[in-house]
């Protein structure tokens, strides 16, 4: 059961957040633009999987425990930032290369990268810990179950938006990848996005 009186407000907030350009959209766009729509869709799946883990953690109270530990937040934040910068360097090192990996290999790698990126971003857990309880009501059922349900709704909407972004960016990549100039540009944009996300995670806020 959900608190139906606040559900419309939650849906409006979820749609607005899904449409707002952010780290998930940037990662999806960068992956699709540099490696194609299949890799982009795999990145979306990894983003959703990572978000689901953080939602479960928030519902279980684990995110609250992490939030109280400056050391835990710092370690996770620096690990996530380092990983994103590493992705940027890897992309730059192959800025002129034609895609050579099999589509399936690209997809597996994209899923793994986006999953790790989300799991190494403590802000996601803190975000859900701050957002979801506002739309729960302990009088109508277990709060943890309401949080899981709300998280599912949030990610369903996000999946639709990110899927569209991945497909459109992938279509553009398919048309432009044969041109060395465009290939360099797409890979450069991807590297900049990954590096920017890493720096943003590192510099934004007291804890990341």
SEFI-664834 format. One line per field, with one value per residue (C-alpha): chain; y, z negated, x. Coordinates in pm, whole numbers, plus 50000, padded with zeros to 5 digits. Each point is the difference from the previous one (the first is absolute). Example, Ala and Ser with C-alpha at 12.3 -4.5 7.8 and 13.67 -1.06 7.14 Angstrom:
2
cadena = c(A;A)
north = c(49550;50344)
up = c(49220;50066)
east = c(51230;50137)
//
This chain:
208
cadena = c(A;A;A;A;A;A;A;A;A;A;A;A;A;A;A;A;A;A;A;A;A;A;A;A;A;A;A;A;A;A;A;A;A;A;A;A;A;A;A;A;A;A;A;A;A;A;A;A;A;A;A;A;A;A;A;A;A;A;A;A;A;A;A;A;A;A;A;A;A;A;A;A;A;A;A;A;A;A;A;A;A;A;A;A;A;A;A;A;A;A;A;A;A;A;A;A;A;A;A;A;A;A;A;A;A;A;A;A;A;A;A;A;A;A;A;A;A;A;A;A;A;A;A;A;A;A;A;A;A;A;A;A;A;A;A;A;A;A;A;A;A;A;A;A;A;A;A;A;A;A;A;A;A;A;A;A;A;A;A;A;A;A;A;A;A;A;A;A;A;A;A;A;A;A;A;A;A;A;A;A;A;A;A;A;A;A;A;A;A;A;A;A;A;A;A;A;A;A;A;A;A;A;A;A;A;A;A;A)
north = c(50000;50355;50335;50088;50361;50074;49760;50263;50227;49716;49917;50364;50014;49671;50115;50335;49832;49744;50277;50215;49949;49840;49742;49704;50174;50121;49649;49849;50265;49964;49621;49992;50276;49826;49631;49977;49952;49642;50105;50299;49779;49775;50309;50087;49651;50045;50340;49855;49701;50226;50226;49698;49895;50347;50003;49668;50133;50312;49793;49775;50295;49924;50332;50177;49814;50093;50361;50025;49886;50266;49742;49768;50286;50123;49656;49933;50350;49984;49649;50110;50313;49805;49743;50266;50177;49664;49950;50344;49914;49666;50171;50264;49734;49854;50328;49910;49630;49842;49785;49651;49814;49779;50162;49755;50077;50373;49952;49796;50256;50290;49827;49933;50355;50171;49763;50069;50373;50005;49775;50222;50316;50037;50299;49763;49820;50328;50137;49711;50013;50365;49972;49679;50027;50329;49805;49716;49959;49749;49979;49821;49740;49929;50302;49785;49842;50341;50121;49701;50057;50370;49919;49759;50267;50251;49767;49892;50362;50051;49688;50133;50335;49851;49737;50272;50188;49682;49914;50350;50042;49653;50077;50311;49796;49744;50274;50191;49732;49946;50357;50037;50361;49913;49692;50214;50247;49735;49830;50339;50089;49663;50044;50353;49873;49722;50231;50272;49756;49888;50356;50087;49706;50099;50371;50030;50034;49926;49625;49965)
up = c(50000;50070;49863;50287;49887;50071;50293;50268;49849;50000;50363;50099;49814;50154;50354;49946;49862;50282;50261;49832;50152;49737;49948;50117;50319;50063;49953;50229;50266;49985;50024;50289;50192;49982;50016;50144;49878;49880;49765;49898;49915;49799;49815;49922;49856;49783;49880;49903;49829;49799;49906;49892;49766;49846;49967;49815;49783;49918;49920;49776;49824;50125;50181;49672;49836;50284;49981;49640;50087;50153;50071;50187;50209;50081;50105;50223;50149;50090;50140;50222;50117;50079;50197;50212;50071;50099;50245;50146;50047;50159;50244;50092;50059;50274;50138;50362;49983;50183;49781;50015;49708;50060;49918;49716;49847;50024;49831;49713;49945;50011;49748;49765;50028;49936;49713;49829;50063;49822;49715;49939;49977;49639;50103;50160;49672;49811;50264;49961;49623;50012;50272;49952;49630;50076;50198;49752;49726;49719;49926;50326;50003;49959;50095;50157;50237;50098;50067;50223;50192;50046;50110;50259;50137;50011;50194;50239;50109;50012;50213;50265;50024;50002;50257;50240;49944;50060;50323;50147;49911;50133;50331;50035;49919;50270;50261;49893;49885;50350;50002;49813;49911;49858;49829;49824;49902;49862;49803;49878;49880;49825;49828;49893;49859;49802;49870;49916;49806;49805;49912;49912;49762;49847;49955;49940;49637;49672;50046;50376)
east = c(50000;50106;49888;49767;49961;50366;50047;49922;50265;50252;49921;50048;50332;50116;49917;50172;50312;50005;49986;50264;50346;50219;50275;49788;49895;50356;50142;49737;50054;50378;49986;49752;50175;50336;49899;49650;49646;50045;50277;49788;49704;50230;50123;49637;49953;50309;49881;49662;50161;50231;49712;49797;50282;50010;49619;50009;50282;49797;49691;50208;50159;50351;50029;49926;50288;50236;49880;50120;50352;50223;50269;49763;49864;50350;50126;49698;50015;50371;49967;49711;50181;50317;49803;49829;50328;50149;49712;50073;50369;49913;49764;50258;50264;49776;49869;50087;49912;49712;49773;50151;49845;49700;49668;49945;50340;49931;49663;50143;50275;49754;49772;50290;50133;49666;49920;50332;49964;49665;50108;50303;49789;49875;49788;49751;49935;49976;49764;49756;50036;49893;49734;49804;49901;49822;49740;49942;49743;50072;49628;49921;50277;50372;50207;50272;49747;49863;50355;50072;49677;50070;50354;49861;49769;50284;50227;49725;49963;50373;50043;49762;50181;50351;49900;49888;50328;50203;49820;50018;50368;50075;49833;50214;50311;49918;49981;50309;50245;50141;50136;50330;49920;49662;50143;50259;49729;49766;50276;50122;49652;49973;50336;49907;49669;50167;50272;49750;49785;50305;50099;49641;49981;50333;49933;49627;49899;50170;49995;49986)
//
